[in-house]
Amino acid sequence: MNKRRIGTSNLYVSEIGLGCMSIGTDERHATHIIDSALDLGINYLDTADLYDQGLNEEFVGKTIKGKRQNIILATKVGNRLEKGKEGWTWDPSKAHIKEAVKESLMRLQTDYIDLYQLHGGTMEDHIDDTIEAFEELKEEGVIRYYGISSIRPNVIREYVNRSSIISVMMQYSILDRRPEEQVYSFLKEHNVSVVARGPVAKGLLTDRLSDNHNDYLEYSVDELKHIIPLLKEKVAPGRPLTELALRYCLHEDVVASVVVGASKLEQLQRNVEAVTSKPLTELEIQEIRSITKASVYKQHR
């Protein structure tokens, strides 16, 4: 499994990361998925305090106990949960972050988090207060590095310019090429990496999909029914669509890893096979781009 460096850090992550949100609430099954991912060469696990009200972090913590030193562990903060209540409230305050990290460390059964990410962000937040919290946690050795999870260009710019983030987790796929417009060049210029989520576009870019699907971003159902077969037939006949999807994201060198969820072992194996397949050629990349839309962010610019 190839590894890539996140920003200027000393974190070298597998080109595919396991998005733990999809491992479910059955502990035995969740443990099996995580263990299998590690056995297949994945060293990057991504979770969040929000997932299943902390249960996800607990499962990750139990599974990696005893092999922590071989794992790059990422989690997220910013959504305040109240036990037993539905939903959450947004809270990027210093006070909340410094309290929430203690709870995440306890659930994860670890002394430190490799990559602590703000789980969102708006221009109305007290950004300096948030940054101060992360910087203090770095100094205390509780976290090694921090980043944000956001698709808002204006928020991303603020954190890149005002903090020492090493990564931005953002949605990116063949069917969501919005980051290509301006964000990627800006992040490359500042040595900040992308962690790509949603690379298979809610399952649209997988070979197991039926014809029964909905609109996706700027694509209508009719457009998808035309474009998806075209990608299969015209770009790289014979290659699984999942390979095209994941290798497309990894073509951009600003992308450190693609984070993909897996609720079944077969999914996990297919994803790993896709990432370890041969890279797409420049001609194939251009073919994909000629078939799909070069969309742009219309809000939060």
N, C-alpha and C positions, 0 to 999 in steps of 0.2 A: 504494500500500500504506500503510494507516494505521500509525502508530507509537504506542507507549505507553511511558511512563516507568517504569523499574524503581525502586520505592521513592522515596527522595529523591535518587537519584543523577543524574548527567547522561548516563545511558545510555538512549537512546530506541530501542526495538527494534520491528521489524515484528511485527504481530499474530500472524504465524505464524513459527516458527523451524524450521530444518531440523535434525532429529535425525539426526546423522551416523552413528549406530550401524548403520543399515540400508543404507548405501551399498555394502557388500560389500568384497571383497578384490581385485577387479580394478581396477587403478589407472586405466586409461582410462575405465572405466564410472563409477567413483567421482568422478573429475574432472568428467565430463560432468554428473552429477547436481548437484554443488556449483555449477558454473558456471551451470547452468540455473536453479537456485534464486536465485542472485544476479541473473541477468537478469530474473527474474520479480518482483524487488523485495524479496526476503528479505534482510535485513541481519544476521540473528542465526543463528549457527552454534553448535550444541551438540555437544561431543564429550567424551571422557574418556580418561585414560591407560590404562584397563582394556580399551577396545575393541580387539579383535584384537591384543592385546599391544603397543599403541602404534602399530600400522600405520595406524589410523584418523587419529590426530593427524598422522602423516606425510603422508597424502593431503591432509588439510585444509591443512596448512602449504604444501605445494607448489602447491596450487590458488589460495590467496589471496595468494601472493607478488606484490607489485606493486600490490595493491589493499587492503592491510591497513587503511588509514585509513578505509575506507568500511564496515568490518565490525565488528560486536560479537561478539567471540569468547569463548565460554564453554567451559571444560573442568572436569574433576573429578579429585579425589585422595582417597586413603584406602585403596585396595586395593593391597597390595604383591604384585607379580608377580615370578616368577623365570623368566627367559628359558628357553624350551624345556620348561617344566613346566606341567602342567595346573592350573587353579584359581589361587586367590589367598588371601592372608590379610589380615584387617582390621588396619590400622595407621594410626590418626589421630594418631600422635605428632608432636611438633614436628620432631624430627629427620627423620622420613620425609617430611613435607610439604615441608620446606625443601630436601631433596635431590630429591624427585620433581618439584618445579616446574622445576628446572634442566633435567631431561630432557624435560619437556613443552615448555618454551620452545625447546629445540633441535629437537625433532620438528616443532613448529609454525612454526619459522623466524621467530620474532618476539621482540621485546624485552619484551613485556608481555602479560598476559592481562586482558581486560576484566572477566570475572566468573569467579572461581575458586571452585568449589563442593566442599564436603565430600561425598563420595559415600556417604552413609549416616550412621551415628551411633547410639550407644547411651548409656544413662544410666550405664553402667559405664566409659565413656571418661574420660580426664583432660581434661575439656572446657576448662578454663582454659589448659592446655598447647596445645591445638589452636587456641584463639582467639589466643593469643600468637603462634603461627606465622603466622597470617593477618595479624594486625596489623603484624608486622614486615615481611612481604612488601609490604604497602601502603606502609609508610614508605620502603621501598627502591625503590618505583616498579615493582616486578616485576609486581604485580597492581593493578588500579584499585579493584576492589571484591570482596567475597566473599559467598557464600551457602551454603546447605546443600541437599542433595537427601534428603528424608526424608518418610515418612508417619506418623512417630511423634509424636503431640501433645506428649508429655512432653519429648522431645528438642527439638522446635521451640520450645517455651516457654523452655527453658534458653538456647538460642542467642539468641532475641529479647531476653530479659531481660539477658543477660550480654555480648553482643557488638554489633558494628555491621553485622550482616548486612543486605543489602538485598533478599534474595529467598529463597524456599523453593521448590524444585522438588518437585512432588508429583503423584501420580496423581489425575486428576479427569476425569469424564465423566458423561454422562447415566446411565450404568449404575454409576457409582461416585461417589455424591454425599456421601460421608463428610466431606469438608472443610467442607461447608456447615453442619454442626451447630455447631461452636464455633471451628474454626481460622480461618475467613475473617474473622470479626468481630474476633478477637484480632489477626490480622496487620494488618487495616485500621487498627485503633486505634494500632498501632505503626509505621505507614507502611512496612510490609514487603510486597513484592509476591509474587505466586505466578507461577511458571512451570509451566504445566500440561502434564503428560505423559500419554500413554495416552488422548487424547481420543476416539479411535474404538474403544476397548475391544477391542484385539486383532483389529480388523477387523470386529467385530460390527456396528458402526454405519457400515457402508459398503454401497453398493448392489450391490457385486460379490459379496456373501456368498451362499453356498448355504445350504441348510437343515441341512447337516451340520456342526454345531458342538457344543461341550461346555458344561458348566455355566460360569458366570462369577460369581465372588464369591458373593452370596446368591441368584443367579438360577439356577434349574434350566433344563434344556434346554426343557422344556415351557413354562415361563414366558417364556423368550426367544422361542419360536415364537409366542407370543401377543402379547408386548409390541412386538417389532420391527415387525411389520406394522401394529400399531396406531399406532405413532409415524409411520409413513409415511402412513397413510390419514387419521388424525384430526387431527394437529397442523398440518401444512402440505402438503396434497396437491400433488403436482407438483414439490416441492422435493427435491433429492437428500438422502438421509439424512446424508451427510457434511456437508452445509451445516448441518443441524440440530445435528449433533454439535459442530462447531467453533464455530458461533455461540452455542450454549448455554454453552460454557465462557467465551466472551468477554463474555457478558452480565454477568458479575461484574466490577466495575471494579477489584477487587483483583488480577485476572489481567492480567499484563503481556503475556504471549504464550503461545500454545499451540505446543508443540514436537511436530512430527509427522515420523515417518520416511518415507522414500520410496526404494524400490529400483528404481523405474521412472519414466521421465519422465512417463508418463501419470498416475501416482499424484500426483506433484508438482504437475502442472497442475490436477488435480481439487481438491487441497487448497488451492491458492492461490485458485481460483475460489470455493471454499466460504467462505474467510475474507473475500474481498472482496465477497461477496453481502450483501444487505440484512440488518440485524440482526433478531432475532426480537422480536416484540411481547411485551408483558407477558402478554397473554392466552395466547400460544403457550408462554411459559415456564411459566405456571401449568398449562397442559394437560400439558406434559411431566412436570411434578412430580406431577401427579395420577395419571399412568400408571405412573411408576417409584417405586422405593423410596427413602425418605430414610434411608439406612443410617447407622450410626454406627461409630466406631472402638471395638472391644471390648477391644483390648490397648493397652499403652503409653500409658495415659491419665494 
